[in-house]
Amino acid sequence: MTQFVLVAGAWLGSWAWDEVVADLRAAGQGAHALTLSGLAEKRRDEPVGQQTHVQDIVDAVERLDLRDVVLVGHSYSGIPVGQAAERIGDRLARVVFVDSNVPADGESFVSAWPDGRAAVEASIAEHGGFWAPLTAEEYAGQGLTDEQITRIVTGATPHPGATLTEPARLERPLGALPATYIKCLLDWPEPSPDVAELLTSEHWRLEELNTGHWPMFSEPHELARILLNAT
C-alpha cells in the first residue's frame, strides 16, 4: 500500500486535503494530511523556523513507521517536503510537488521572489513575525467558487515568517530524487526556470492540471487521480 503524506502551502493546515484524502483512501491507499507547526490547530506565538517544518514531516513518517511513502508538497510546502524527502531514506517512493516552490541549498522561499520579496518581508514585520493570509479578492481567477474561497479564507491562519526567510539545506541534488511536478495552468502556464531545469532529469516527470494554485479545493478529484497515477 502506498502511503501519501500531504502537506499544504502557506496559511493552511491538514484540513485543506479533506477531499483528496477521502479519494486516496477510497482507492485503497494510505493518506496522512499534516499540519505544520505554527499553523491551524498547531498555531502558537513562539517563532517557528523552516527546519522545524522539515522535522515535522520526517517525524510524522517515522512515528507512523510509513513505508512506500509519497510525500506531497503544495506551494510553500514544496520547500520543506523536498528536504524531508532526502532525509527519510528508503522509506521514500516518490515526491510530488503541487504547483510548488522547490528547495535549493542555501536559498529561502523568498529568494525566488525578486519582485514580491519586499512585500512578504513587510507583511512579516507588520504582523509580528507572521505572513498575513490573502484576502478573498486575491483568490480571483484561480478556478475557485465563492464557497471554496470562503472556506480557504476562514480556515487560513498567519504563516510563521521565519520559515519563509531561512535557507534550505540539501545534502544532494534535488534532481536525483524520483519526483513529479504538477503545474496548475491558471496560476501560470509554464514551470519556473528552476523547476524547468529539474524536469530535464530522468527522475522527474511533469503533469499539468487545468486549474488554479489551490487544486485541493478547485479540482480535488482530478488531483487525487494524478497522485494515484504518480506512484
Buried (B, 14 or more C-beta within 10 A) or exposed (E): EBBBBBBBBBBBBBBBBEBBBBBBEEEEBBBBBBBBBBBBEBBEEEEBBBBBBBBBBBEBBEEEEBBBBBBBBBBBBBBBBBBBBBBBEEBBBBBBBBBBBBBBEEBBBBBBBEEEBEEBBEBBEEBEBBBBBBEEEEBEEBBBEEEBBEBBBEBBBBBBBBBBBBBBBBEEEBBEBBBBBBBBBBBEEEBBEBBEBBBEBEBBBBBEBBBBBBBBBBBBEBBBBBBBEBE
